[in-house]
């Protein structure tokens, strides 16, 4: 099977999940919900992602960009997030599920609508589009209440490609996203799915991160495979071998 270009696939997905309107870009979302992550956070689950991770916990329905979800303006998304945060007495927000950097103008408009509310916004991203375009990080740097969590898919190019079926160069874009964010002054940290990695791969990744910034090594977060029923089905389908996992 031919490997896909991760940047091109993000752009292709964007055509299904982003549209123009009189008020700016609208984006497709699946749901809005409170959650226990980060000690309590309000989440907007976006539809569509430019990577096809073989262990992804997200419902397959949420990853069908042509049919799933509904379009929302940035203003409407901000309003829903803030209302839920106030009702639950929470101070953190995020966009998760799909890839939130798809639809850059929508994301920037969302942040613009959130900037007066004194809430922390956690951008959970695979970093592909930020790595491809340094200007993206520069535009995000205007929002000091934003923190980016860049989720690395494996510890190196080979593991990235094995886990996503994307061209291995995509892993370099993930690392470059961290570099671009740091250079732009955006608060960020890396997270890595290490359940499919041997210890030597993890150690080499640590060396690569340290070469960029000691801070990246210090703040490195390790993700463990969560064995939801749909994840177990995917693992079996793709015959993936993992070395560690957690019950959901």
URLINRA-V542663 format. One record per residue. N is the residue number from 0. RES is the residue in one letter. SS is DSSP state (A for helix, B for strand, O for the rest). BURIAL is # if it has 24 or more other ideal C-beta (glycine too) atoms within 12 Angstrom, else .. Layout:
n->{N;N}
res->{RES;RES}
ss->{SS;SS}
burial->{BURIAL;BURIAL}
This chain:
n->{0;1;2;3;4;5;6;7;8;9;10;11;12;13;14;15;16;17;18;19;20;21;22;23;24;25;26;27;28;29;30;31;32;33;34;35;36;37;38;39;40;41;42;43;44;45;46;47;48;49;50;51;52;53;54;55;56;57;58;59;60;61;62;63;64;65;66;67;68;69;70;71;72;73;74;75;76;77;78;79;80;81;82;83;84;85;86;87;88;89;90;91;92;93;94;95;96;97;98;99;100;101;102;103;104;105;106;107;108;109;110;111;112;113;114;115;116;117;118;119;120;121;122;123;124;125;126;127;128;129;130;131;132;133;134;135;136;137;138;139;140;141;142;143;144;145;146;147;148;149;150;151;152;153;154;155;156;157;158;159;160;161;162;163;164;165;166;167;168;169;170;171;172;173;174;175;176;177;178;179;180;181;182;183;184;185;186;187;188;189;190;191;192;193;194;195;196;197;198;199;200;201;202;203;204;205;206;207;208;209;210;211;212;213;214;215;216;217;218;219;220;221;222;223;224;225;226;227;228;229;230;231;232;233;234;235;236;237;238;239;240;241;242;243;244;245;246;247}
res->{X;X;X;X;X;X;X;X;X;X;X;X;X;X;X;X;X;X;X;X;X;X;X;X;X;X;X;X;X;X;X;X;X;X;X;X;X;X;X;X;X;X;X;X;X;X;X;X;X;X;X;X;X;X;X;X;X;X;X;X;X;X;X;X;X;X;X;X;X;X;X;X;X;X;X;X;X;X;X;X;X;X;X;X;X;X;X;X;X;X;X;X;X;X;X;X;X;X;X;X;X;X;X;X;X;X;X;X;X;X;X;X;X;X;X;X;X;X;X;X;X;X;X;X;X;X;X;X;X;X;X;X;X;X;X;X;X;X;X;X;X;X;X;X;X;X;X;X;X;X;X;X;X;X;X;X;X;X;X;X;X;X;X;X;X;X;X;X;X;X;X;X;X;X;X;X;X;X;X;X;X;X;X;X;X;X;X;X;X;X;X;X;X;X;X;X;X;X;X;X;X;X;X;X;X;X;X;X;X;X;X;X;X;X;X;X;X;X;X;X;X;X;X;X;X;X;X;X;X;X;X;X;X;X;X;X;X;X;X;X;X;X;X;X;X;X;X;X}
ss->{O;O;O;B;O;A;A;A;A;A;A;A;A;A;A;A;A;B;B;O;O;O;O;O;O;B;B;B;B;B;B;B;B;B;B;O;A;A;A;O;B;B;B;B;B;B;O;O;O;O;O;O;O;O;O;O;O;O;O;A;A;A;A;O;O;O;O;O;O;B;B;B;B;A;A;A;A;A;A;A;A;A;A;A;A;A;A;A;O;O;O;B;B;B;B;B;B;O;O;O;O;O;O;A;A;A;A;A;A;A;A;A;A;A;O;O;O;O;O;B;B;B;B;B;B;O;O;A;A;A;A;A;O;A;A;A;A;A;A;A;O;O;O;O;O;B;B;B;B;B;B;B;O;O;O;O;A;A;A;A;A;A;A;A;O;B;O;O;A;A;A;A;A;A;A;A;A;A;A;A;A;A;A;A;O;O;B;B;B;B;B;B;B;O;O;O;O;O;A;A;A;A;A;A;A;A;A;A;A;A;A;A;O;A;A;A;A;A;O;O;B;B;B;O;B;B;O;O;A;A;A;A;A;A;A;A;A;A;O;O;O;O;O;O;B;B;O;O}
burial->{.;.;.;#;.;#;#;.;#;#;#;.;#;#;.;#;#;#;.;.;.;.;.;#;#;#;#;#;#;#;#;#;#;#;#;.;.;.;.;.;#;#;#;#;#;#;#;#;#;#;#;#;#;#;#;#;#;#;.;.;.;#;#;.;#;.;.;#;#;.;#;#;#;#;#;#;#;#;.;#;#;#;.;#;#;.;.;.;.;#;#;#;#;#;#;#;#;#;#;#;#;#;#;#;#;#;#;#;#;#;#;#;#;#;.;.;#;.;#;#;#;#;#;#;#;#;#;#;#;#;#;#;#;.;.;#;#;.;#;#;#;.;#;.;#;#;#;#;#;#;#;#;#;#;#;#;#;#;#;#;#;#;#;#;.;#;#;#;#;#;#;#;#;#;#;#;#;#;#;#;#;#;.;#;.;#;#;#;#;#;#;#;#;#;#;#;#;.;.;.;#;#;.;.;#;#;.;#;#;.;.;#;.;.;.;#;.;.;#;#;#;.;#;.;#;#;.;.;.;.;#;.;.;#;#;.;.;.;.;#;.;#;.;.;.;.;.;.}
